[in-house]
Amino acid sequence: MQKNFRLELIKECGKKNVFFEEKQKTSFTSGWRMLPGKCEAVVTPSSLLQLWNVLKILCRFNKIIILQASNTSLTGGSTPYGTYDRKVVIINTLKLNKIYLINKAEQIVAFPGSTLYDLEKKLLPHSRAPHSEIGSSCIGASIVGGVCNNSGGSLIKRGPAYTELSLFAQINSKGELSLINKLGINLGKTPEEIIKKLDQGDFSKDDLVFTNSKASSVDYKEILKNTEAETPARYNADKKKLYDASGCAGKIAVFAVRLDTFEKEKNEKVFYYSTNNSEDLTKLRKKILKEIDELPIYGEYVHREAYLASKNYAKDAFLLIYYLGTSCMPFFYKIKSRIERYFNSSAIFSSKSLDKILNKIANFFPNHLPKIFDILAEKYEHHLILKFDESIKKDILEISGTIFNNKKNNFFECNKIEAKKIILNRYVFASATLRYANLDINSNSELLALDVAHKRNDANWNEKLPDDISKYISKSLCVAHFFCHVFHREYLVKKGEKNTIVKKKLLQRLDSIGAKYPAEHNVGHLYKAEKDLADFYFNLDPTNTFNPGIGKTSKISARKL
C-alpha cells in the first residue's frame, strides 16, 4: 500500500518533484520562526492539473495535506507541527506561478505559487500596484498566501488581503474531493476542463462574468475613518473577512484567486514625526482620518528601541536591499537557511554562529542611516513615518502644525534618500528582532512575538506593563501599522524564564483591554482560533484533512470522531 502510494506520486509528478529523504524535506518543513516538523513526503507539482491529480491521490490514501508556497509564515501556518494521527504530505506550489492581467490590469488572476515581487514587476508598465509592496514581498511572499491568511501590511488604503473570487478544491463530509469555480470566469464544466483552460490562459474578456463579488477590501476606508469604534479595524478572526479562500489558512486547496490592483501613487511625500508624548501621535492619527478625505499611503509607528534594534541587528539585510534591491532577498535567504542548517548540525558551530558572523561583518561598514534619525532617536521615544500623496500635503501640514509646534516634539519632511532609508530600516525590524533575541546574553534565544489589533478608539496603545509581567522581560520592542492600530509587540524574555508563561500573561492583559490577536499573521500553531474562525475552518474542511490543528484546533480525522 505504502509502495503504491509513493509510486503513484512519482508517476504523476516525476522523481525530481517528489521528496522522501529528510535532507530533501527540511527546507519545506521549517518556517521562518518555526522548527522543522515531520512529514512523509513533499510534492512540487509543475501544473494545476498535476496539483489536482496529487490531491486525488492523497485523498484516496487518507493523507493529511499541507499546502505551502514561499513558506514565510511567522506562526507556522504552512508547516507540520507536533504529532498527527495520519501521515502528512506537503504540497509546495511555487512552480505554479502564473499571473494573468485582466480588465486592463485593474485585476489579476494569480496561481498559488505566484509572488508579490513578480506581480510588482508585471504591473509596473501599467502604473498599477498589488495589495502589498515592500515588506514580505522582499522574501518572496506569495499572493495566494496573503489572501489565505488575511494578511494586512503597511499600505493604509488597501486593507487586509481579501477576495470573494477564487478557484479551489474542497473535501466534503463524505470525503469526496470537488473543484469549485468562483473565479467569475467561464472555464468549462469538468475539473479537468476548467484546470486546463486556466493553466493555458485559454479564456478571453468575453468569458469574464460580471459580478458584484469583491476582489479587495473595498470598505476599508470607511472602517478606518470610524476612529471612535470600540472594535479593531482588522484582525484575522473578523468573520466579515472570512470567505472561501480569504482567511482559509490552508483548509482548502486554492488553485487561483482574482484580485483588484491599485493605481500607483506618483508624487509621494514623507514626513517624520518624533515625540515623547504618545498622545501627540494619537491626535495626529485621529485628525488626519477625520478631517482629510484621502487616506495617507503609509503610516508606521516605530518606538525608539525598535529603531535601534533594526539599526544594530539588521544592518546586513538593510545594505543588501538598499544596494541590490528586493529581488536578491529570496536567494540570500535560501543560502542563509542552508548555512544555518549546516551550523546547527555541526559540532564546531552553534545556532548563534551565523548571526554573530553576519553582524560583525555588517559592523565594518559605516553608519548606514542619516545622522538626523540617530539624533531624534536619542531625544524622543516615539516616532512615526508618514507617506502620503502630494495632493494632501497642504492639509497634512496644517494638521501637523497644530500638534507638532513646540520644543517637546518635532516633525520634518524627508528627502528621497532619508525617506528610502528610514522606511527600509522599519522593514528589516522583523529579522532584527530574531537576531537580537538569539544573540542577547541576558535573554532566551526564542523571541516572543505578538501581533495585536487594538480598538480603533484606544488612546492607551502605548504599552506600560504591570510589574508582574515586566519582571520577566528584558526588552520590549514595538512597531505598528499605526493608522490601522495594528501593533507588532516583540519581547526578549529574561534568560531562564518560560516564554509560554509570559505569553499567557500578556494575552490575558490584551483580552482585558478589548484587543484582538493575531491581527495579520494568522493563528498558525501559536494562537487559539476564536469560535467564528474555528467554525469557518470546520465548514471548509469537515473531514479535517487540510492543515489540521491550525489555530490549536483538533488534529484528529473527523472520520474518527
LUMSE-376135 format. One record per residue: x negated, z, y of N, C-alpha, C in turn. Coordinates in steps of 0.05 Angstrom, whole numbers, plus 5000, padded with zeros to 4 digits. Atoms other than C-alpha are relative to their C-alpha. Example, Ala and Ser with C-alpha at 12.3 -4.5 7.8 and 13.67 -1.06 7.14 Angstrom:
2
498250004976475451564910498250005024501649994976472751434979501550145022
This chain:
561
498350004976500050005000498350005025501849994977494550205049498349755003501650245000490349605029501749775011498250214991496349145041500450015030499649964971497449445110497649895016502450094986490249305131499849704999500250295003490348605103502049855017498050134983496748435140499250005029500949994973493848665206497749795005502250194998487448255194501049714999498950275002491447645173501349915025498650074976495547675236498249965024501650004975490147815288497049924995502850065006483447665253498350255000501849775004477748135234498950105027501349924974474848135305502050165018498049874983481348425333501350244987498949765013482648995284497650184993502349815004478149615281500950244984499549775017477950145228497850215001502249825000471050455237500150185025499849804979470451085280498449915025501650094978464950795324501449785016498650224987469150185339502550105016497549904988475250605357499650195023500349784981472151135402500849935029499350064973472950765468503049975005497150034998480350665453501450274997498749745006481751385431499450225020500649794979478851755491500849905027499250064973481751775560497950085020501949954979478351855627499350305002500549714999479252615626500750134974499149895025481152705553497949944978501850035023477052805489501349804981498950205019477752285434502050124980498149925021483752335387499449844975500450145026484552065316502149784997498050215007487751405296498949854975500850155024487750975233498849735007501050274993486650315268500649945029499550104974486149965334500349694998499550295001489049265343500049895029500150134973487648795402501249724998498850265003492648225398499349825024500850194980491047595437502349825009497650144990498147325447502450194997497649845001505047615458501349984972498950035027507147325391498650174980501549825017501547695356500950295005499149734994503848335392502650054985497449975013510948225366499750034969500449995029508548095295498650264991501349755006503948705296502050235001497949804998509849135318501750004975498450025024513848875259498550124976501649895022508149055211500050315002500249714996507349755240502750144995497349895004514849875239500650024970499550025029515249665166498450214984501749815013509550125146500350295011499349734989512450715186497650135014502349904985506350795232500950105028499749934972506151155299498649795016501150224983504950645354499450115028500849934972501050795418498949755013500950234985500350225467498450095024501749944977494950225520498949735011501450234988491549735568497350095009502649924989485949985613499250284992500549725009486650695587498850175022501049844978485651005655501750255005498249774997490851555644498350265005501349754994488752225674501250244984498749795015493452625629500349944971500050065028492252305562502449854989497550135008498551885561499849754983500350255016495551285525498050034978501949955022491151615472501250214981499149805019492352025409499250285009500549734992492652775419500950194978499249815020492453305365500749874973499250105027495653215296502849895000497450145003501552785275500950014971499050005027505952725214499849734987500450275011504451985205497349895011502550134990498351525215500549875027499850114973497051295286498549735002501350254994495550575306500249955030500150074972493350395376500149705003500050284992495149715405498949985028501150044974490649535463500749715010498850254991493748985506498449855021501650124978488048795553499749704998500350295003487548095524502549855009497450124992494847975544500250035031500449954971493147895618501049795019499050214983497147315645501850125023498349934977500547365713501249745011498750244988505646855738501150085028498849974973507446795812502649855001497450134998514746645824501250055027498749974974519346575884498150005023502050034978513746335930498150245002501949775002509246905907501250265011498749764991514347415932500650194976499749845025515047645859497949904980501750085022510747635797501250084974499549915027511547675722497350074988502649905009505948095693500150074971500349925028503748155620498850284998500749725002501948835592497050075005502949954996494348755599499049915027500950104974494248455669499350245018500949784983490648875721500649965030499650014971491749045794497949845014502250154987484948765811500449704997499550285004486648085781502449915017497750074984493348095817499349985030500950014972490048245884498749735005501350264996485647625875501949774999498150215003491447195854501949975024498150004977495747395914498649945026501550024975490247345966500549745015499550254986491246595982502849995012497250004991498646755994500550225021499749774981497347346042502150204990498249805012501147795994498250214986501549785012499148445962501750134978498549865021501148845899500850275009499049734994504249535896497750185008502349824995497449875895497549835003502550154996490749645921497650184994502349845006484450055929500950274988499249765014484750645883499549954971500450035028485850605809499349714992500750285005485149845814497049964997502950025002477649965821499050044972500949965027477250195749501749844981498750185018481649645722502850084992497449915009488449985720501949774997498250225006493949545691502650025017497550014985500249325727502250144985497949895016504849505670499750304995500549725003501450175660501150165024499049874976503250345732503050035000497149995002510550175720500950204979499249825022510950555654499650295007500549724992508351175689500950075028499149964973511951115756497750075019502349934984505151115788500649975030499550004972505151265862497949865015502250134985498951145902500150075029500549934972496651165974501649835020498750194981500750596004502850095005497649864993506450926040502549834997497650174998511250336048501149934972499250125025511550165974501250194979498849815018513550795939498949994972501050015028512750915864500549734988499750255015511850315818502750004985497350005012518850115796501149724997498650255004522749535767502350044980497950015019529249415731500049744984500350275013526848735705497650014981502149995020522848745641500849884974499750105028521948465571498650204982501249795016520848995518501250004972499249965027521249155444500750294996498949735003525149765421500850044971499149935027526550115355502450185002497549854998533650355347500150234980499849765017536150975310500049944970500150095029536450575244497249914993502750095006529150395250499649705003500150294997530549675269498649925026501550094977525849315317501549765013498750224986529048875370498649945026501250084974526748485432502349975020497949994979530748595496499049865025500850154976530248095553501750075024498749934974532048385621498249905023501750104979526947975660501549855021498650174982532247565693499049724999501050275005529246925664501249904974498950135025532746465614497749904984502350075017527646415558500949924971499150065027531946275497501550244988498449805013535546695445498450174980501449845021530946895387497550125012502449884990525047365397497649815001502350185001520046825376500249795022499650204979523046315424499450125028500449864975523146805482497050055005502849934997516047025470498249765004501750244998513046335460500349875028499550124974516346065524498650165022501349834979513846655565497049984998502950015004506846625535498949745011500950264991506345885552500849945029499150054973509545955621502049775001498150225003514945475597502750075012497449954986520245635649499649905029500050104973522045365718501750185018498449844982525445635780502949994993497250025008532045395751500650204978499649805021531045895694500250285011499949744988530646475743502950075006497249924996537246855744500250175025499549834977539947125809501050274991499249735009540547875801499750205023500249784981541648495842498150224990501949805011536748875798497550025018502349944983531049195836497449934986502750055010523748985828497950165015501749814986520849535872501750235010498549774990522750195904501049945029499150114974526749865960501250225017498849794984529850525982498050215009502049794996523350895992499750075030500249944971523150836068502150205009497849824994529951176074499450284989500749745013527651726026497950155016502149874985521351866065500950115027499249934973524751896132501950245001498449755001529252466109498150244997502149795000523952986127501150284997498849735003528953566122501150044972498949975027530653446049498750224985500949775016530054026001498749914973501150115024527253565947497649825006502350174996520753175938500849705003499550294997520352435957499849854974500450145025517852225889498550194980501449855022515752535822500849874974499750155024515352295751502650054985497549945015521652635724502549935017497750074983526152365780501749794985498450185017531852055740500949755014499350244985533351565796497949784996502250195004526751225778499349964971500350045029527551215702501849784991498350235007529950545678498449814982501450175019527650175615497050045002502949984999520250025626499050205021500849824979519950435690500250294991500149725008517651125671500050044970499749985029517850975596497850144986502349865011510951265583499349914971500750115026509950805523502050054978497949955020516550985488501449744992499250275009518050235484497549835003502350194998513249645477500749795021499450184977513249285544498449744998501350265001511648535540499549895027500350114973512548365613501850155020498449894979515148635679500149805023499750164976517748285741500050185024500449824977515648595807499949855026500450114973516048475881497150025008502649984986509748335921500650065029499649904973508648545993498349845019501550154979506548196057497550165007502649874995499248356070499850055031500449944972498048716136497549875011502250164989493448326182498450155022501349864978491948786241500150304996499949725007490349466213498250165019501449814984488150056255499850264985500449745014485450726231499450225020500649764984485851396266499150224981501049785017482252016240500650265016499149754987485352706256498550234987501349755010481953386249501150245014498849764989484654086259499450244982500149755016484154806236502850124996497349915002491654886241501649794985498550205016495554536185502649925012497450064987501854566228499849755017500450244984498854026272500649754984499650235017498953536214503049984992497150005007506053746194501649885023498550114977508553606265499549705003500650284997504952936267501549834979498650145021507952716200503049975007497150004994515052906220500749825023499450164977514752586288499749704995500450295006511951926263502249904982497850095018517151886207502749995014497349994986522952066253500249815023499850144974521151706317499049714999500950285002517851056293501349874977498550135021521950566253498149904978502050115020515950226219498450234988501749805013512250646168497049935003502950065001504650716171499449884972500850125025500750376116498950214980501649825017496550956090499650265016500449754987496251696107498950214981501249835020491352106067498850265012501149744993490052846076497550064984502549925014483053096059499150275011501149744993481053826060497049995003502950004996474053986084498450014974501549985025471854196014500249754983499750255014474553555985498249785011501950194987470753136036497250054990502749945008464353496018499549954970500250065028465653435943499649704995500350295002466552685949497249905009502650084989460352615992497750084982502349895015455853035947500049934971499950035029458352865877501049724992499250275008460652135880498649795017501550194983455351805923499349754985500650235015453451335867502349814998497650175002460551085858500649875028499650104973461251015934498249765005501950214994454950595940500549754984499450235017456850145881502349845012497650144990463649985910499549885028500550094973461249925982498349745001501950234999455649425967500749784980499550205020458049075904503049934997497150055001465649115912501350124975498549875022471149365866499749864974500150165025470148815815497950114981502149915017463849155789500750254985499549745011467149815772500850014970499449995029470349655704497549974983502450045016463649415679498350255000501749764998459850025704501250244986498749785014465050505676499649974970500450055029464350175607497150084992502849935006456750245610499650315000500249714997457350965634501250144975498749885023462151135577498349984975501750045023457450845525497650195001502349824997451551245552500950294995499049735004455751875554500550064970499649965029457751785481497450044985502649975013450451705462498850275006501149744992448352315502501450234985498449795013453952735471499350034971500749985028451552565401497050054996502949975001444252665418499250304999501049735002440153285402498350075025501749964977435953185465501650045026498449994975441253065519502550174996497549855000447453465537502249845014497850134987454253285564499749995030500549994971451553445633497749805009502450144994445353005629500449755018499650244985448152345654500950055029499249934973451652665713497750105017502449904985445253025733498249775008501750224994441252385729501149825022498750184980446251965769500150135027499949854974446952505822497350015014502749994989439452565831499149735011500750274991438551815836501449945027498450054976444151775888498850155024501049844977440952325930497449905012502450124988434651905940500849825024499150184978438851455986500850175024499249854976440151666058503050055002497249934996446651956083501749745003498550245001451951426068502550005018497649974983457351686116499250035029500649964972457551636192499950295008500549724993455052276224502450145012497749884987461552386262501750154980498349875020465152566198498850264990501349745008459953096179500450215022499649824977460653396249502850124999497249915001468153426243500650174976499649835024467953706173498950285003501149734994463554276197501850165019498549874979468154426255502950064991497249985006475054316224500550004970499349975028478454486158501749774989498050195009484053966154499649735013500550274989483353206162502149814989498150215007487952606160499049735007500750294995486251866153502749855002497450144996492051466182499449705007500250294996492250706175502849895006497450114992497750306209499649725012500150274988499449616236499750035031500549984971497249486308502650005016497550024986504449356327501250275007499049734994505850106326497950185011502249844989499250336356500850165025499249864976502350506423501750244994498349775008507650946390498450224987501649805014502551286346498350155021501749874979498051426407501750205016498349834983503851716446500650264985499449765016505752196390497550174995502549865005498552376374499150165024500849874975497252546447501550265006498549764995502753066447499250244982500749795020499753456388496950045000503049985001492253296387498949955029500750034972490753426460498550245011501449774990486454046463497450044984502649955012479754336442500250114971499649885026482754636379500449784978499750215019483653956346498849745011501350244991481253236350501249764986499550255014483052516336498649775014501350234988479651846347500649754984499650255015480251116328497449924987502450085015475350896274499449715005500650295001471550246280500149914971499550115027471649796219498250124979501949875020465450096185500850284995499249725004467750806197502550024983497550005015474650646170499549944971500650075028471950306108498750224985501649795014467150866092501750264995498549755004471951456103502249964980497950055021477451126061498749994973501350015026472450986006499150274991500749725007469951706008502450154989497549885011477151915997500649904972499550115026477851445938498450134978501849915022471851705899500350304994499549725005474552415902500650054970499249965028477452335831497650034982502449995017470652205800498250235009501749784990467152715845500750274988499249735009471253305822499350044970500949985029469853155748497150084998502849945000462453155762499450285011500449744987462853765807500450224979499449795021466154175751497949994978501950035022461253905699497350135007502749924993455054095739499950285013500049744986457254735775499450234980500849795019453755325741501850244999498249774998459055825763502849944989497350085008464955445734500149894972499650145025467855195669499549705004500650294997465754475657502549835000497550145001473054275647501550055026498549984974476654125713503050064994497149955001483654405723501349845023499050194980487353835759503149994998497050024998494653835782500749805022498950174978498553305820502850095004497649854993504353615856501649875022498250104979510353365895501350235014498749794984512353845950502649905012497550074987519253855981499449865027500550154975519853376040500050185025499849824976521453956087498150244998501849775005515854416061497850005021502149974980511754636121497750174991502149825009507655126080498449874977501550145020503854606040497150084998502849915001497154896058499850254982499949805022495855295995498350255006501349744997494056036002500750164975499449875026493556315932499950305001500249715001495057045918497650094984502449905013489457485893500049984970499950005030491957495821499649724989500750275009490656745818497249935010502550094987484856635867497650144987502249865012480557145830498849854976500950165023479956645772498649745009500850274991477956045816497550025017502550004984471055895843500249805023499850204979473055285884502749854998497650154998479654965906499649755016500450254986479654235926502749865002497350124996485553855955499849745017499450244984487353145978502949954996497150055003494352865988500749735011498650224987498552256000502050135018498849804983500852646060502949935008497350074991506952256084502050014977498249975024509752266012500150294991500249725007507953006007499250034970501149985027504352885941497150095002502649874997498253335933498550004973501849975024492453295884498450255005501349744998490154005875498250044976501949985022483854085833498450255003501249745000480654735814497750024981502249935017473954955788500550294992499449735010475555565745497450144993502449855005470456115741499250004971501150015027465956085681501050244983499149795018468856465622503050055001497149964998476056475647501349764986498650215015481256075609501749835019498550184983483855455644503050004995497150015007490455485606501550235013498749764988491956185633500349955030499950054971490255985705502149785006498150214995494355345699502950114998497349895003500455735675500850165025499449854976499956195735500549825024499650194978499255605783502749864998497450145003505255245754502450185005497849804994509555875758500350025030499849994971507855915831501349755012498850254991509555185842503049994995497149985007516255295807501550175021498749814981517755865855500549885028499750124973516955425917501549734999498450255002521154835890498449754998501750245004515254365878500649874973499750145026515453845822497249904991502550105011509753645776500549894972501950164984506853175756501549825020498850174980508152745817499649704993500550295004504952085796498149934976501850055023500052165737501550014974498249965023505852285689499150234982500449765015506452825638497749994980502150025021501652555585500450214979499949785019499953115538499450275014500849764986498453615593502450155013497749874987505353755623502549984982497450015015512153925592502049835016498050174988517353395606502550165007497449884994523553635643502249874983497950095019530153545606500849715005499250284995532152905642498049804989502150185009525452595625499949994970500149995029525452835553502449854988497750145009532552565544499749705003500650284996530351895573498249894978501850095021524651855523501549984973498650015025529352015465501949764998498150235000534451485485498549744997501650245004528950965489498949974972501550005025525751165423501250214981498649795015530751535378498650084973501449935025526151505316497350135005502649874992520151785355497649854987502250175011515651205333497949955021501950074978512451045401499050255014501249794984507651545432501350274997498649745004510752175400498350235011501449764989509052845431499549985030500450024971508752575502501750205015498549794985510853105552500550254984499849775018509853635498502750004984497750035016515953365461499250004970500649995028516453355385498349764991501550225012511452935345501249904974498950055026515752925283501849765000498350235002519152285260502950095000497149924999526652315276501349954973498850045026527952065206499750244982500449755015525552745181501550235012498749784987529453165230502850064987
